[in-house]
Amino acid sequence: MAQNTKIEWADHTWNPWMGCTKVGAPCDNCYAEDLMDNRYGKVVWGNDGDRVRTSSSTWAQLRKWNRIAGEEGKRAFVFSLSLGDIWDNRVPMAWRREAFDRARECPNLVMLYLSKRIGNAIDMAIECGGFPPNAALGATFGSQAEYDRDRIKLKNAGAALDALFTFGSFEPLLGPVILDCNAPDWIIVGGESGRNARPMDIQWARDLRDQSLDLGRVFNFKQVGGRGADKGGHELDGKTYFARPQVEQVPA
């Protein structure tokens, strides 16, 4: 379960930079924009806004978490980024290359690179010297249209970059989605949270759970969603689903 993050499907969240641009309906109520731009004024959101590199202490976190995970004999899952996008073309390529180099130094970590720009993944990773061997590749799917558009891109990029596994974040889930044999290895589902949260029909989540299990995919249910502090709770039909893909331990 989460240690240094509020993201239930990760142990840590790591943001080497901040700033992004909305690219679709799931971004409409972006929590990162609301937090870092509207509330704290740390970065200006949007295509003409900023991309701000975070502090050296933030960059040093990966090495610390890697050391702790090694001492505990585990591999910690690290979500990157919650305040930006790894494949954002507004981000200097040098930052991305350095972030990947830092990830390679930390084999006890499983880096979870989630993006709404999965079509950029192959070219940008090659330009950075390749995808880290301890990294998984993910895409956001808020609707059937996004799944239909990007599922093959994710599958092909995962294979081309030799990702540990692929994953899809169906959050915020804005409608029913029918999966197929090209579905990612790990299916993460959640309703939207926050003051302007759009409601999720619980049947949409049930259907994704059942399809995931039928396809042999790993299923994780993050939250029902809503405006309350508990985000609607984490149970689906009275049961929690916090499963993660199995990854090999790093030899001692």
N, C-alpha and C positions, 0 to 999 in steps of 0.2 A: 504494500500500500504506500501511498505518497509519504515522503519524508520532508523534502524541501520544495513542495509544490502543492497546489490545490487541485492539480490535474490527477484524477483518481487512477488513471492507467499508467502513471509514471512514478518514479521515485524522486526525480529532480526535474526542474525546468531550467534551461540555460539559454540566455539571450545575449549573443555576442554583439548585437546591435538592436536598435529600435527604429520603428517607422515602417509604414506600408501604404498601399493604395487599395481601396475597395475594388473588387473585380466581379462581384455577383451578389445575388440576393442573400446568401448566407452571411455576407459581410455587412448588411444594412445596419445592424445594431452592434457593431464591433466593440467588444469590451476593451480591447487594447487601445483603440482610439479614444474611447471615453475616459479611460484611466490616464494614459500617458500624455494625451493632447488636451482634452477638454478639462480634466480635473487638475493635473499636475503641471501642465505646460512644458513638459520635457522634450517634446518633439512635435513638429507640425505634420499632420497626416496628409496623405494625398500624393498624386503624381508630381506635383510641384512642391511638395513638402520636403522634409528632412529624412535622412537616414543617419542616425547618430550611433557611433560606436560606443559600447559600454566600457566601464572602467577596467583597469588591469586586475583588480580584485575579482571582478566577475569572470574574467578570462581564466583566472587561476583556479576557479572552483572545480573545473573538470579534473585537474590533477589531484585535488583533495578528495573528491568523490571516488576517483579511481583507486586511490590508496586505501580508503576505507572499505570499498567493495572487495578489494583484494584481501584485506585483513579478515573480512567476514566470509570469504570464500563464496562470493556471489557475483552476479553481474547485474548492475543497477541500470534501470531504464531511464534515459534522459530525454525529455521532450525538448525539441528545438525547432522553431522558435515560437514563443507565445506572444511576442511583441513585434513580430515581423514575419518575413517569408524567406526561406533559405534560397529560393530561386528567383528572387526579385531582381529584375534587370537594372534597377536603380542603385543597387548595392555594389560598391567597388569590388571587382573580382579579387583583389588582393585580400580583402577581409574574408571572403569565402574560402580562399585557399588557406589562409592562416587558421580559420576555424576547422577545416578538415585536417590540417596538419596536427592541430591540438587534439582532435578526436583520435587520430592514429596513435598518439602517445598514451592513450588511455584504454587498453584492451579489456579492462574489467567493466567498461561501460558499454551499453547498447544505445547508440544514438538514434533517436526517432525523429527524422526530418520530415515534417508534415508541411504540405504546400498546397496552395490554390493555383499554382503555376507549373503543374507537373510536366507540361510540354517543354519546359526549358531544361529539364533535369539532365538529359544525356549530354547535350552540348556544353552546358556550364560545368558539369562534373569533369568532363574530359579536359576542358580548359584549365581546371584547377589541379590537374595531375591525377585525376581518378577519384572515385568514391571511397570513403573510408571502409575498410573491411569489417569493421564492427558497427556498421550502420544499417538501419532499415529505412525504407522509402515509403512515404505515405502521401495520400491525396485526400482532399475534402470533397465529400459528395453530399450536398444538401437536398438534392432532388433527383428524380429519375433522369431528367435532362442532363444534369452534370455527370451522373454515373455513366450514361450512354456515351457522353462526349469523351470522358477521361479514363475510363476503366482500361482500355487497351493501351493508352499511353502509359499508365502506371505499370501494367504488366510488362510491356516491352522495356521500359526504363529499368524496372527491377531486374530483369534478365540481363540487359546490356551492362548494367553497373554492378552486377553480382551482389545485390543487396542481400542482407541476412534474411529478410522477408519483406513482404509488402503489407501495407495496412491502409484501411480506409476509415476516415472519421466522418460518420453520418451525423454530424452535429454542427449547426442546428438542423435537425431533421424537419424539413418543411413539407413533406408529402410522402406518399407510399413509394417504395422502390422495389423493383423486381430484380433480383440478382441473376447471374448466369455463371457459367463455368469460368469466366474471366474475373470473377470476384477476387479481391485481395485476400491474402492469407489470414489477416486479422480484421475483424469487423467491430468497430467501436460505434455505439449508438447513443445519442443523447438529445434531449429536448433543449430548447433555448432557455437561458436564464437571464435575469435582469429586469429592470423596470419596464422595458418595452418588449418583453419576451412574447414571441408568437407561439401559440399553443401547439403542442404535438399530440396527435391522436395516438393513444397508447397502442392501438391495433397496428399502426405502422411499425412500432418497435417489436411487437410480437411477431409480425410477419418476417422481419429481418432476422430475428432470433431463429425462427424455425427454418428459414432458408439457409442461414449460416450453418446450422447444425447438419442439415440435410446435405450440404455441399462439403462437409468436413472442415469448415473454417472455424477458427477460434473466435468466440463471441464475447464481447465486453459491453455491458450496459452501464453507462456513466451516470445518467440522471434522467428523471422525468421532465425536469425543467419547470419554469415558472418564476414568479417574482419573489417568492419567499426565500429566507436565508438558507433553508434546507434544500433549495433547488428542486423541490418536489419529491425528494427522496431518491434512493438508489435501487429500489426493488422493482422488479418486473414480475407481476403475478405472485408476489410474496417471496420472491427469491432474488438473491444478488448474483450477478454475473461479472466477476472481476478477472476472468481468465486472461492469460498472456501466452504468447507463443513460447515454446521451449527453446532455449539456446544453450549451446555447449559451454561448460565452464572453461575458463582459461587455465591451461596446465600450470601447476605450481612451479 
